[in-house]
Each structure stands twice: as structure tokens, then as C-alpha cells.
Amino acid sequence: METAASGVTFRDATDADVDELVALVESAYRGDSSRAGWTTEADILEGQRTDPEGVLQVIKSPDSHVMTVERDGRIVACCQLEHRGDHAYFGMFAVTPALQGAGLGKVILAEAERRARETWGAAEMHMTVISVREDLIAWYERRGYRRTGRTTPFPYGDERFGIPQRDDLRFELLIKRLEERAGRLGDRTP
């Protein structure tokens, strides 16, 4: 399914997209190229953010979709949506550094929420964010996500997730209630 909005096209990723998706995610979070955008984790993590095997596994999972965002035939952003019962999980969100800060992230997040609601009937969207990423958490809070205070440990020693540059990393769960659109629920006037 393709949808055009804000000059971009959304579609589900295929096996053929794996290398381009890995390069996109790495450029958004790791190394000097990531410093061109504001989502960089270069000061807290070195090494890889993802790998081809991990991306391919997500693409092939029956309960998961990797949504690609294309502009002029090039993948410029992506995210993962995973069906987990009554909620959906949002992850692997990356926007090419040159386009960060221009409002594209808001458009992608809204489309991901719409798809989770309409495809799976998800009542909530869940995500995990590295707890020291206060600027990123604040961005999600402005879009209706709330901090839960529930954390899970960072996988220290597993270099598939990067090489930590500090010893206080953990993931915090953020949740947003996905509301039905007013037009679909009918008139709510008393």
C-alpha cells in the first residue's frame, strides 16, 4: 500500500531494501554523519546500530512491517511497526540527517500510528528510548507519548546494539493511547 503525503511515499520494505535501510539507520544514529541531524547517539554509543540480518529478520516477521519513506525514488526514512496483541511497537525510526528538523518525523509518526490503529486495531503505541536521550523523549512527549518509568537494561556486552560510552544506559518505555478519529466515532456532542 502506498500513500503520498508531504512529498513522500510510504511503502512496506522488501528484502531488496535491506542494505539501504541499514545505511540509513547507521547514518541517522552513528558516526560523524549522524551529527548533521539531531537524533545522533554518537556521544553515547559507538559501533553499529543495526545489521543486515536484524533488518531482514524484522522485514520477514509475520507480525512486523518496516515502513519505508521515499522521496524522489530514494529511501529517506523508515520505521518498524510490530503487532503485539492490543498494542503496536514502534521502533527502528530513522530519518536521513539532512532532512531532520523539517517536520518529516511528525508526518511519519502520524502515519505509523494510523497504520497500527487501522491495520491491527491497536489501542496503544509502545516504544523504548534510551533514557538519557532527554531531547528525543521530549519530542515524543510533544506528540502525546508519556513516560512510564518502566525501564529495561541496555544490553551491555552485545555489540550488535553498539558499544556504550557510558555506564548508565537503559531503555524507558513510552506509551501513547491511539484514539479513533472523531469522524469514525460519530458526533460526540452532548
Contacts in CASP RR format, 6 or more apart in sequence:
PFRMAT RR
TARGET T0000
AUTHOR 0000-0000-0000
METHOD contacts of the structure
MODEL  1
METAASGVTFRDATDADVDELVALVESAYRGDSSRAGWTTEADILEGQRT
DPEGVLQVIKSPDSHVMTVERDGRIVACCQLEHRGDHAYFGMFAVTPALQ
GAGLGKVILAEAERRARETWGAAEMHMTVISVREDLIAWYERRGYRRTGR
TTPFPYGDERFGIPQRDDLRFELLIKRLEERAGRLGDRTP
1 10 0 8 1.000
1 11 0 8 1.000
1 12 0 8 1.000
2 9 0 8 1.000
2 10 0 8 1.000
2 11 0 8 1.000
3 9 0 8 1.000
3 10 0 8 1.000
3 111 0 8 1.000
4 10 0 8 1.000
5 107 0 8 1.000
5 111 0 8 1.000
6 103 0 8 1.000
6 104 0 8 1.000
6 107 0 8 1.000
7 71 0 8 1.000
8 69 0 8 1.000
8 70 0 8 1.000
8 71 0 8 1.000
8 76 0 8 1.000
8 77 0 8 1.000
8 104 0 8 1.000
8 107 0 8 1.000
9 69 0 8 1.000
9 70 0 8 1.000
9 71 0 8 1.000
9 73 0 8 1.000
10 67 0 8 1.000
10 68 0 8 1.000
10 69 0 8 1.000
10 70 0 8 1.000
10 108 0 8 1.000
10 111 0 8 1.000
11 67 0 8 1.000
11 68 0 8 1.000
11 70 0 8 1.000
12 65 0 8 1.000
12 66 0 8 1.000
12 67 0 8 1.000
12 68 0 8 1.000
13 21 0 8 1.000
13 59 0 8 1.000
13 65 0 8 1.000
13 66 0 8 1.000
13 67 0 8 1.000
13 68 0 8 1.000
13 78 0 8 1.000
14 59 0 8 1.000
15 56 0 8 1.000
15 59 0 8 1.000
15 60 0 8 1.000
17 59 0 8 1.000
17 66 0 8 1.000
17 68 0 8 1.000
17 75 0 8 1.000
18 52 0 8 1.000
18 55 0 8 1.000
18 56 0 8 1.000
18 59 0 8 1.000
19 52 0 8 1.000
20 75 0 8 1.000
21 55 0 8 1.000
21 66 0 8 1.000
21 68 0 8 1.000
21 75 0 8 1.000
21 78 0 8 1.000
22 50 0 8 1.000
22 51 0 8 1.000
22 52 0 8 1.000
22 55 0 8 1.000
24 75 0 8 1.000
24 76 0 8 1.000
24 77 0 8 1.000
24 78 0 8 1.000
24 94 0 8 1.000
24 96 0 8 1.000
25 49 0 8 1.000
25 50 0 8 1.000
25 55 0 8 1.000
25 78 0 8 1.000
25 92 0 8 1.000
25 94 0 8 1.000
26 33 0 8 1.000
26 34 0 8 1.000
26 48 0 8 1.000
26 49 0 8 1.000
26 50 0 8 1.000
27 33 0 8 1.000
27 34 0 8 1.000
27 94 0 8 1.000
27 96 0 8 1.000
27 97 0 8 1.000
28 34 0 8 1.000
28 37 0 8 1.000
28 39 0 8 1.000
28 40 0 8 1.000
28 49 0 8 1.000
28 94 0 8 1.000
28 95 0 8 1.000
28 96 0 8 1.000
28 97 0 8 1.000
28 100 0 8 1.000
29 39 0 8 1.000
29 40 0 8 1.000
29 41 0 8 1.000
29 42 0 8 1.000
29 45 0 8 1.000
29 49 0 8 1.000
29 94 0 8 1.000
30 40 0 8 1.000
30 41 0 8 1.000
30 42 0 8 1.000
30 45 0 8 1.000
30 46 0 8 1.000
30 47 0 8 1.000
30 48 0 8 1.000
30 49 0 8 1.000
30 162 0 8 1.000
31 40 0 8 1.000
31 42 0 8 1.000
31 46 0 8 1.000
32 42 0 8 1.000
33 97 0 8 1.000
34 40 0 8 1.000
34 41 0 8 1.000
34 42 0 8 1.000
34 97 0 8 1.000
35 42 0 8 1.000
35 97 0 8 1.000
36 97 0 8 1.000
36 98 0 8 1.000
36 100 0 8 1.000
37 97 0 8 1.000
37 98 0 8 1.000
37 100 0 8 1.000
37 101 0 8 1.000
38 100 0 8 1.000
38 101 0 8 1.000
38 135 0 8 1.000
39 94 0 8 1.000
39 95 0 8 1.000
39 97 0 8 1.000
39 100 0 8 1.000
39 136 0 8 1.000
40 97 0 8 1.000
41 49 0 8 1.000
41 130 0 8 1.000
41 133 0 8 1.000
43 165 0 8 1.000
44 130 0 8 1.000
44 132 0 8 1.000
44 133 0 8 1.000
44 164 0 8 1.000
44 165 0 8 1.000
44 166 0 8 1.000
44 169 0 8 1.000
45 161 0 8 1.000
45 162 0 8 1.000
45 163 0 8 1.000
45 164 0 8 1.000
45 165 0 8 1.000
45 169 0 8 1.000
46 162 0 8 1.000
46 163 0 8 1.000
46 165 0 8 1.000
47 159 0 8 1.000
47 162 0 8 1.000
47 163 0 8 1.000
48 159 0 8 1.000
48 160 0 8 1.000
48 161 0 8 1.000
48 162 0 8 1.000
49 161 0 8 1.000
49 162 0 8 1.000
50 92 0 8 1.000
51 160 0 8 1.000
55 66 0 8 1.000
55 92 0 8 1.000
58 64 0 8 1.000
58 66 0 8 1.000
58 80 0 8 1.000
58 82 0 8 1.000
58 92 0 8 1.000
59 66 0 8 1.000
61 82 0 8 1.000
63 82 0 8 1.000
63 83 0 8 1.000
63 84 0 8 1.000
64 80 0 8 1.000
64 81 0 8 1.000
64 82 0 8 1.000
64 83 0 8 1.000
65 80 0 8 1.000
65 81 0 8 1.000
65 82 0 8 1.000
65 115 0 8 1.000
66 78 0 8 1.000
66 79 0 8 1.000
66 80 0 8 1.000
66 81 0 8 1.000
66 92 0 8 1.000
67 78 0 8 1.000
67 79 0 8 1.000
67 80 0 8 1.000
67 81 0 8 1.000
67 108 0 8 1.000
67 111 0 8 1.000
67 112 0 8 1.000
67 115 0 8 1.000
68 75 0 8 1.000
68 77 0 8 1.000
68 78 0 8 1.000
69 75 0 8 1.000
69 76 0 8 1.000
69 77 0 8 1.000
69 78 0 8 1.000
69 95 0 8 1.000
69 104 0 8 1.000
69 108 0 8 1.000
70 76 0 8 1.000
71 99 0 8 1.000
76 95 0 8 1.000
76 96 0 8 1.000
76 99 0 8 1.000
76 104 0 8 1.000
77 93 0 8 1.000
77 94 0 8 1.000
77 95 0 8 1.000
77 96 0 8 1.000
77 99 0 8 1.000
77 104 0 8 1.000
77 105 0 8 1.000
77 108 0 8 1.000
78 92 0 8 1.000
78 93 0 8 1.000
78 94 0 8 1.000
79 90 0 8 1.000
79 91 0 8 1.000
79 92 0 8 1.000
79 93 0 8 1.000
79 94 0 8 1.000
79 108 0 8 1.000
79 109 0 8 1.000
79 112 0 8 1.000
80 89 0 8 1.000
80 90 0 8 1.000
80 91 0 8 1.000
80 92 0 8 1.000
80 93 0 8 1.000
81 88 0 8 1.000
81 89 0 8 1.000
81 90 0 8 1.000
81 91 0 8 1.000
81 112 0 8 1.000
81 115 0 8 1.000
81 116 0 8 1.000
82 88 0 8 1.000
82 89 0 8 1.000
82 91 0 8 1.000
83 116 0 8 1.000
83 119 0 8 1.000
83 120 0 8 1.000
83 122 0 8 1.000
84 126 0 8 1.000
85 120 0 8 1.000
85 122 0 8 1.000
86 122 0 8 1.000
86 123 0 8 1.000
86 124 0 8 1.000
87 122 0 8 1.000
87 123 0 8 1.000
87 124 0 8 1.000
87 125 0 8 1.000
87 126 0 8 1.000
87 175 0 8 1.000
88 116 0 8 1.000
88 120 0 8 1.000
88 122 0 8 1.000
88 124 0 8 1.000
88 125 0 8 1.000
88 126 0 8 1.000
88 178 0 8 1.000
89 125 0 8 1.000
89 126 0 8 1.000
89 127 0 8 1.000
90 109 0 8 1.000
90 112 0 8 1.000
90 116 0 8 1.000
90 125 0 8 1.000
90 126 0 8 1.000
90 127 0 8 1.000
91 127 0 8 1.000
91 128 0 8 1.000
93 105 0 8 1.000
93 108 0 8 1.000
93 109 0 8 1.000
95 104 0 8 1.000
95 105 0 8 1.000
95 108 0 8 1.000
106 143 0 8 1.000
109 143 0 8 1.000
112 125 0 8 1.000
113 125 0 8 1.000
113 176 0 8 1.000
113 178 0 8 1.000
116 122 0 8 1.000
116 125 0 8 1.000
116 178 0 8 1.000
117 178 0 8 1.000
117 180 0 8 1.000
122 178 0 8 1.000
123 177 0 8 1.000
123 178 0 8 1.000
124 175 0 8 1.000
124 176 0 8 1.000
124 177 0 8 1.000
124 178 0 8 1.000
125 145 0 8 1.000
125 175 0 8 1.000
125 176 0 8 1.000
125 178 0 8 1.000
126 173 0 8 1.000
126 174 0 8 1.000
126 175 0 8 1.000
127 140 0 8 1.000
127 145 0 8 1.000
127 173 0 8 1.000
127 174 0 8 1.000
128 152 0 8 1.000
128 171 0 8 1.000
128 172 0 8 1.000
128 173 0 8 1.000
128 174 0 8 1.000
129 136 0 8 1.000
129 137 0 8 1.000
129 140 0 8 1.000
129 171 0 8 1.000
129 172 0 8 1.000
129 174 0 8 1.000
130 136 0 8 1.000
130 154 0 8 1.000
130 169 0 8 1.000
130 170 0 8 1.000
130 171 0 8 1.000
130 172 0 8 1.000
131 137 0 8 1.000
131 151 0 8 1.000
131 169 0 8 1.000
131 170 0 8 1.000
131 171 0 8 1.000
131 172 0 8 1.000
132 166 0 8 1.000
132 168 0 8 1.000
132 169 0 8 1.000
137 147 0 8 1.000
137 172 0 8 1.000
137 174 0 8 1.000
140 174 0 8 1.000
140 176 0 8 1.000
141 147 0 8 1.000
141 174 0 8 1.000
143 176 0 8 1.000
144 176 0 8 1.000
145 174 0 8 1.000
145 175 0 8 1.000
145 176 0 8 1.000
146 174 0 8 1.000
146 175 0 8 1.000
146 176 0 8 1.000
147 172 0 8 1.000
147 174 0 8 1.000
148 172 0 8 1.000
148 173 0 8 1.000
148 174 0 8 1.000
148 175 0 8 1.000
149 172 0 8 1.000
149 173 0 8 1.000
150 172 0 8 1.000
150 173 0 8 1.000
151 170 0 8 1.000
151 171 0 8 1.000
151 172 0 8 1.000
151 173 0 8 1.000
152 170 0 8 1.000
152 171 0 8 1.000
152 173 0 8 1.000
153 170 0 8 1.000
153 171 0 8 1.000
154 161 0 8 1.000
154 164 0 8 1.000
154 169 0 8 1.000
154 170 0 8 1.000
154 171 0 8 1.000
155 161 0 8 1.000
156 164 0 8 1.000
156 167 0 8 1.000
156 169 0 8 1.000
182 188 0 8 1.000
END
